[in-house]
Amino acid sequence: MSSNAMIAAQNFINNEKQFHLGFLPTEQSSPLTRNLDKEFARGAVYGVANLQSVDRNVLTMAEKIFASGEFARLVDTGEQVIRSGGRIVFSGCGATGRLSILLECMYRDCCVNTPELAAYSNSVFSIMTGGDYALVRSVEFFEDYQSFGRQQVKDLNLNERDMLVAITEGGETSSVLGTLFEALDRNCKCFLLFNNPADLLAERLERSRKAICDKRVCVLDLYCGPMALAGSTRMQATTSEQLIAGAALESIVLRLLNQTPPDYSKLFARLLDDLESPAAQQGIASYIEFETGCYKRKGLLTYLADDYLLDIFTDTTERSPTFMLPPFRKCDDAVSPRPWAFVKNPLRTTDGVWRHGMNRDLRCLEWDTKLYLAMGAPEKVLTNPPMIQACELKKFQVGNENYNDRISGNSDAAVLVTLSTGRTKDKLFETFKALENIFADRRHLCIGGTEGDFTVPCQLEHSPLELMSHMAVKLVLNTASTGIMAMLGRVTGNWMSYVDVSNKKLIDRAIRLISEIGDLEYDKACIMLFEAIEELAAITQVGDERTSTVQYVLSKLKK
């Protein structure tokens, strides 16, 4: 082992204890899904039912939160802020950052289609750690720096008329807490949503304690237990945050329209009932088997959608760090491996996708080296600043250009995703039929309807933000993508055993995985991980699919 790898390992062991997060319930293994890999080996429909069982914990939590004074305060304050000309700003990182963008875009889309809300159309914003670019390709290491979050608040020039809703699954993400602290310094009204016990966070993590114990912060603790896939907070944690934050925002919209909000607990309970029906479970299971087969044949899969395109981006982007899959690649990149799954809108060009989906200009980070230096960025950022500007985001051709990049042989497929609440279903079907000369295999996944190659029947009623439709897409795709990876052997028990190591939280998660599966002490597992990181960097060639560091270590242990 080189001295550099040993120094890095010892530094993480001794000096990064604030990122040793195994004590958090969201990082632990759920007893409900401990044999998840075996359930999927038994049959996809059994694995689906096993995954769905954990979603019930979200409902139990939501019933309490919806009845709480904190939720009422979130809605009341939000309504007052918008009516007085202020802005509601949702802030998050990774899954919660993509959620923040989605909430903003759901609101803006509603305003575009509701004349009575025209005066309030620019009242909701979002902060995604890494900017809009991170919607389609993760900028993982940004989450380690509070200063980056603070700067994004400065970029929006928040003030005392505004309101920040910080969303962090674990309750400890540095960049998101940075947005909160900067907003407090600017006298904004501040709310904090997270998914671990507040007392535990305040006891163990100084940065969390500083936020939770600040009397100016209204805290909504959405704790609902461990994730169905251990540590994968894109699942129940973000589901709960989408439900609570989305219900609050839709309630505000309904009040602006002088309408009464519904009982969101009952709506969510009905959705869970529908998705747990034998017909829905079989529809999801059949789809899992189809996409799994596509990858086993070395095919590429392309999702096609319009109204719910941003929801699909969220799921597909998060597959890369969670399961070590090739991320989306840009149109001028002919070297990196092509992503297994991609997302395109067949009705619009890439520019049109962003104009239609966002109803605003792209909000990417145009930071220079001088600013990174002032924020205390690491040397690797100063010498090689990340290419995450708007012009770079547009290089991901997510519109109806360049289908050829999604064809690698005879096993590629296109999957049209529609919902019963979608406005452009008919146009999508027409365009989808015209693609039969490009994609040999074309399938239709229908959520909330009864016609398609794969149908997931559920009752979806129209509402201002179409909240339950967005919840349905999230639940179905999270279940499907996790099940696909389980059937491809990228899940061990209920652990994401192919996790990436692109930030400090993921490094800690990988160490704990090696420790548990390999039966090693934490320190020994840490040293082996950093040794493997160095060895893989030396042997990986440009254009190679990256090797899972965790799997590399476990293979060495077996030998």
N, C-alpha and C positions, 0 to 999 in steps of 0.2 A: 504494500500500500504506500502511495506517495505521501510525502510530508504535507502537501497542500490539501489532499483529501482528509488526512487525519486532523489537520488544523480546522478545516471547515466543519467536520463532524463534532469536534470538541467545542467549537464555538456554538453550534446549534444546541448541544447538550447543556452547556453551562450558561450561555448568554441569551438564549431565545426561549426562556421558559414561559414567557407570555404567549407563546405559540404552541405550547404543549397542551393540547386541548382534549385529551382523552377522557377527562372528567366530565365533559359536557354531554348531556343525553343525546343531542343531535349528532354526536360523533360515535355513539355506541351502537351495538347490534340489537335490533328489535327481536324480542323472543318470539314474536308472531311469525317472523319470516326466516328464522335461523336455518331452515332447510330449503331455502328458496331455490337453490340450484337443483336440488333433488326433485322438487315439485315440478319444475320445468322439464326435467329429464323424464318424469313420469308422463307428462303431456302438457301442452301449452295452456289448455283451459284450466288445469289445476294450478299452474303458476300464476295465471291471471287472478284467480280467486284468492290466492295467497297474498299477492301484492295488494289487492283491493281491500283486504281486511284491515290494513293499517289506516286507510283513509277515514274509517269510522272515528278514529281518535280526533281528527280535525273537526268533525261535527260536534263532538262532546265539548271541545274547547270553544267552538264558535257560539254555541248556545249560551255559554257564560259571558263571553265578550259582548255579544249583541245586547245583552241585558245590563251591561256595566255603565257606570258613570263616565268612564274613560272613552268608551265608544261614542256616547252621546256628546261628549265634549269635542271629539274629533269632528263629528258632523256639524255641530253648532258653530264651532270656530271656522271650519271650512266655508260654511255658508256666509258667515259674516265677512270673512276675508274677501271672497269673490264679490259680494254685493258692495263692498267699500272700495273696490278697484285694486285690491291686492292680488297676489298670486299664490296658488298652492303648488309647491315643488316637492315631488317625490324623489327620493335619493336612494340608490342601491348599488350593489356590485355583483357581477356575475349574474346568477339567476334573478336576484332582486333588482339588479340594474335593468335587466331586460324587462322585468315586470314594471319598473318605473316608467320606462319608455312606452310600454303597452298601455298603461293607465292613461298617460298623457294622450296617446293617439286615439284611444277609445273615446276620450272626452272630446277631442278636437273633431273627430268624425261625427260625433253626436251633434256638435254645434253646427257643422256644415249642413247637416240634414234637418236641423230644427230651427226655423227662422226666429222663434222666440228667444233663442239663446245667442243670437248673433252678437249682441253687445258684450257677451262674456267669453267669446271664442278664444281669446288669448290669455286666459286666466289660469291655466294649468300647464306646468312645465315638468321636466324630469332631468335628473342628473344620473348618468350612468358612468361609473368609474371606467375611464378610458374613452368616454364619449360614445357617440352613435356607432362608431366603427366596431365597438365591442359587441354590438348586437349580432354580428355575423361571424366574428372571429375573436375569441377571448384574448384579453390583454391582462393575463392573470396576475403578474407581479405588481401591478399598480395598486392592488388592494392592500399591500403592506405599508402604505405611506399615508399618514393623516394629512400631510402637506398637500398631496395631490387632490384630496377631497376638498380641502379648504380652498384651493385655487379654483376649483370648478364652481364653488359658491361665489367667489369673487367675480368670476367670468359672467355670472348671471346678475351680479350687482344686487343681491338680495338686501332688503331693508326692513324696517319695523312694520311695514304694512303687509309683509309676506309671511307665509307659513311653510315650514319645512316638515315633511314626513319622512324620517330616516327609517329605512327598512334593512335589517341585517339578520339573516336567518339565525346565526349563532349568537348574535348580540355583542360581537367582539370585532367585527371587521374594521380595520384601522381607517381605511379611506372613507367609509360611510360615517364613522364616528367623527372623522375630520370635518365632513360637511355639517354635522350637527354642532360641533364646537364653534365653527366659523359663523353659523347662523345664529347661535346664541350671542356671540360677540357683536352681531349686527342687530340684536334685539328682535329677532323674528320670533313668531310663535312656533314652538317646537314640539314634535311628537316623535316617539321612538317605538318601533315595532320589532319584536324578536321572538325566538322560539325556544329559549332555555329558561329555567327558573331564575327570576331576577335576583333572588337572595344568593344563589350559587355564583352567578356572574359577578355580583358586587363583592363577594367574599374572595374570589380567586383572581380576578383580572382588574388591574388598576384602571385601565382605559375604560372598561365597562362600568366600573364603580363610579367614575367621574361623571359619566352620562346619566346613569340610573338615579344617582343620589342628588342630582341637580334639581332643585325645586321648580325651576322654570320648564322642565321637561315633563310632558305628560307621557307616561309609560304604558304601553299595552303589551303585556306578557302573553304571548300566544302559545305557550308551551303545550305541546301535544305528544310528547314522547319521542323515542328514537325513530329514525327513518326506516321505511321498508327496505331500502338498500342502505346499509350502514354508512353514515356520513354524507349521503347524497341529499343535501338539503334542497336541491331542485325539486324534490318530491313533496312530501307532506308539509315541510316548513314553508316553501314558497306557495303551495296550494292554500295554506291557511292565510298567508299574507295577501294573496290575490283575492281571496274571498272577503277578508275583513276590510282591506283598503279599497277594493272594488265596490263593496257594498256601501262603504262610507261615501265614496265619490258619487255613486249612482243616487244615493239618498240626497246628497247635496243638489244634484241636477234635478231630481224630482221636486224638491222644495222650491228651486228657482222657477219651476213650471207650475208651482202651486198644486202639486200632487202629493199623495201620501205614499211613503215607501212601503214595500211589502215586508213580510216576515221572511228574511233571508235564511234563517235556520230551516224553515219548512221547505223553501225552494231547494236548498242544498241537500237536505235529507231526501227529497224526491229524486234529485239527480243521482245520488248514490244508489238509491233503490233501483232506478232504471238501469244504471251501468252494471249492477250486480245481478241483473236478471240473466237466466240461462242464454237467452238469445243474444244479449249484448256481450256476455263473456265469450260466447262462441265466435261472435263476429271479430272481437279483438284477437282471440287466439288464432283464428284462421289467418288474420292479417299478419300476425307475428310469424307464423309458419311460412307465409309467402315471402316476406322480406328476408327472413333468415335464409331461405333457399336461394334467393337472389345473390346474397353475399357468399354463400358456400360455392356458388358457381362462378365466383370472381366477377360478378356483375356490378354495375353502378346503378343507384336508384335516385330518381329525381322526383321530388314532390312538386306538384303544380297546384296553385291556389291563388285566390285574390283577396277576398274580404278578411280571411283569417291567416294571411301570409305571415304576419309578425309573430303570431302564436307558434307557427311551425318553425320559424327561424329560432325561436327560443329553445325549443326541444333539440333541434339538430345541432345548433352551435354548442350546446352543453354536452353533447356526446363526446366531443373531442377530449376535453380534460378528464371527463368521468371514466371513459373507456379507452383512452389512448388511441383514438381514431384520427386519421389525417384531417386537419381542419380545412375549411373552405379555402380555395386558392384563387388568385387573381387571374384576369385574362391574359396578362403579360408574363405569367409564370408557367413555363413549360417544363420545369425541372421537378418541382415538388410533386409528391404523389397526389392523384386526384382524390377528393373526398368520396367516401363510400356513398354518402347521401348528400344531396344538394337541394336547393329550393329555388323555384322559378315561378314567375307570373306570366302565363302565356298571353295575357291580354295587353301587356304594357311593355315599353322599353324599360331599361334599368332606371333612367331618370324619371320616367313616369311612375315606376313602382314606388320610389321614395316620395314623390310629390303626392301621390294618391294615398299612400300608407301613413305618411307623417302629417300631412296638412300643415307643414311648416318647412323651413329650410333645414338642411342637415346641421346638426350641432356636434361637429367633430372637434378634436383638440388640435389647435394650430400652434402648439407650444414650441419654443426654440431652446437651444442649448443653454442660453443665459438664464431662462426661466427655470429649466430643470436644475441648474446649479443652485439657484436661489432656494429651491424647494428641497434641497438636500438629496437629490436623486443619486443612485449608485453610479459607479464609474462606467459600468456597461451601458447605461442609458446616456451618459454624457458623451461617450465616444461613438455611440451608435443609436441616436434617437429613434424611437419607434415610428414607423411610417403609418400613422393612423389618421391622417388628414382626410377631409371630405373627398378629395380627388382620388385617394387610395381606396376609400370605401366603394366608390363607383366602379372600381376595377373588378369587383365581384359582379359578374353579369347575371343578376338575378331576374332580369326581364326576359323578353322573348328572343334575345339574340343568342347566337352560338350554341345551339343544341348539340353540335358535333362534339363539344368537349365532354358531353355526358354519354358518349358512345365509345365503348372499349371492345365490344365483341357482340356475341349473340345472346348474352344473358342480361343485358341492361333493361331497365324497366322505368316507366313513368307511372306515378300514382296521383290521380286527381283526388283532392280532398275537398268535399263540400259539406255544408251544413244546411239544415232546413231553414235557417234564418239568414242565409247568404243572399245578397241582392243581385249577384251576377252569375247565378248558377247556369242559366240558359246559355249565356255567352261562353262560359267555360266549357260546357258540353260541346258546343259547335267547334271551338278551337281544339279541344281534346281529340275530337274525331279526325281533324286535319293532321294530327301528329302521327297517325298510324304508319305513315311512310318513313318516319324517323325512328320511332321506338317499336321494336318488334313485340314487346310485351307492355300492354297498357291496362291498368286496373283502376277501379273507382272505389275509394273509401268514403262511405257516406255516414256522417254522424248526425243522428236525429231524424233520419229518413229511413225509407224501406226499400229503396232501389239502388243497387250498386253491387259490385263484386264482393265487397265486404261491407256489411251494414251493422251499425251500432245503434239500435233503437233507443231513443230517449226523448222525453217531452221537453221541447225548447220553445218558450214563449218569448215574443219580442219585448224588449225593455230598452230604455234610453241608451244604455251602454252595452246591451246584449250580454250582461255579465254571466248568466248561466251558460250561454253558448260558449263563451271564452273559457269558462271553467270546464265544460265538457271536452273541448279540444285538448286542454292541458292534461286532464286526467287520462284520456284515451291515449294520447301520444306518450306521456310518461310511462304508462303501463306497457305500451307496445315497445318502446325503445329499450326499456330495461329488460323486458322479456326476450327481445331479440339478442341482446348481449349475453343474457344467461344461457340461451340455447347455443350461442357460439363459444361458450366456455370462458367468457370474460367476467364471470361472477363466481366467487368461491364462497359457499354458504350463502350469506347475504352481504358479503363484502365486495366492493369494487376492486378486484384484485389486479386490474390493469390501470389504476389511477395514474394520472400524470403527476409530476413533481415540480410544477411551474411557479409555486409560491410557498411561503412558509407554512401555511395551513396544510397544504397538500403534502409537503415534505413530512410533517408530523404524522399525517394520516398514513402515508406510505410506511413510515417507521413502525407505527402500531400494527399495521397489517403484517409486516414481516415478523414482528415480535409475536403476534398471536398465531399466525399460521406456521411459522418456523420454530415456535417454542423457544424464543430467545429473550434475554433481557433487553430493555429499551435501548440502553447505551450500545450494546453489541449490534443490535439491528441498525442503529443510526450509523455506526462506523461502516457496516457493510453496504448501506445505501449510498453513502457518499463515495465509497470506493467504486461502486457500480456506476454511479453517475460519471465519474472520471473515465472509467474503462469504456463505457458506451460512447462517450463523446469522441474517444480516440478511434473507434472502429466504424462509426456511423458515417456513411457517405452522403453527399448532397443528393437529394432525390429519393433516399431510402425512406420507407415507413419506419417510424421510430419504434424501438424495442421498449417494452414495458420494463422499467427499472425494477419494480417489485417482482415481476416474473423472472427477470434475470437473476436476482438474488436468490429467489426460491429454487431456481434450477441449480444454482451453485450449491445450495444446501443439500439438495437431493443427491448430488454427485458426491 
